[in-house]
Amino acid sequence: MAKRWDREEGTFDRPYSALNLRLILASFGLVCFAALTAVLFWYDIPGWGIATAVITVLAAINVAVVLRRRRQRRRRELAQGKDVRHSIFE
């Protein structure tokens, strides 16, 4: 029998992911891989350029998802009458 990994899902009070930190890291990855993609295509290395372009697109999608989740969190907080400023780690 396979072991079942019990994982708690995030709640409003205790989120599963630190969204602000995740946004910073995803943005950093987006900028770095976009620059690396440009350099690779500049030096005519298309194979690696395409690979890094795919990673750049995935990083952009990740940034969009995190921004959407932050907006949802903000709407929920305002609906509950809370005006909370989150640190990087929450």
C-alpha positions in Angstrom: 0.0 0.0 0.0 1.4 3.4 -1.0 2.0 5.9 1.7 -0.5 8.7 1.8 1.1 12.1 2.3 -1.1 14.2 4.5 -0.8 17.7 3.6 -2.7 20.5 5.1 -4.3 22.9 2.7 -3.8 26.6 3.2 -6.4 28.6 4.9 -7.1 32.3 5.0 -5.4 32.7 8.4 -2.5 30.4 7.6 -1.7 30.5 3.9 0.0 27.5 2.3 2.4 29.8 0.3 4.1 33.0 1.2 2.7 34.9 -1.7 4.9 38.0 -1.4 8.1 36.0 -1.2 6.9 33.8 -4.1 6.2 36.9 -6.1 9.8 38.3 -5.5 11.4 35.0 -6.4 9.2 34.5 -9.5 9.9 38.0 -10.7 13.7 37.5 -10.2 13.5 34.3 -12.2 11.5 36.0 -14.9 14.0 38.8 -15.3 17.1 36.5 -15.2 15.8 34.0 -17.7 14.5 36.7 -20.0 18.0 38.2 -20.0 19.6 34.8 -20.5 17.3 34.0 -23.4 18.2 37.3 -25.1 22.0 36.6 -24.6 21.7 33.1 -25.9 19.9 34.2 -29.1 22.3 37.1 -29.5 25.2 34.6 -29.5 23.3 32.3 -31.9 22.7 29.4 -29.5 19.1 28.7 -30.5 18.7 25.3 -28.7 19.4 26.7 -25.3 17.6 29.9 -26.2 14.4 28.1 -26.8 14.7 26.1 -23.6 15.2 29.3 -21.5 12.4 31.0 -23.4 10.0 28.2 -22.3 11.2 28.7 -18.7 10.7 32.5 -19.1 7.1 31.9 -20.2 6.5 29.6 -17.2 7.9 32.2 -14.8 5.6 34.8 -16.4 2.6 32.5 -15.8 3.7 32.0 -12.2 3.9 35.7 -11.6 0.4 36.1 -13.0 -1.0 33.4 -10.8 0.7 34.8 -7.7 -0.7 38.3 -8.5 -4.2 36.8 -8.9 -4.0 35.1 -5.5 -2.7 38.3 -3.8 -5.7 40.2 -5.3 -8.1 37.5 -4.0 -6.5 37.6 -0.6 -6.8 41.4 -0.5 -10.5 41.3 -1.5 -11.3 38.7 1.2 -9.5 40.8 3.8 -11.4 44.0 2.8 -14.6 42.1 2.9 -13.9 41.1 6.5 -13.1 44.6 7.4 -9.3 44.1 7.7 -6.7 46.4 6.4 -3.6 44.2 6.7 -0.2 44.8 5.3 1.7 41.6 4.8 5.4 41.1 5.2 7.5 39.3 2.6 7.1 36.0 4.5 3.4 35.8 4.7 
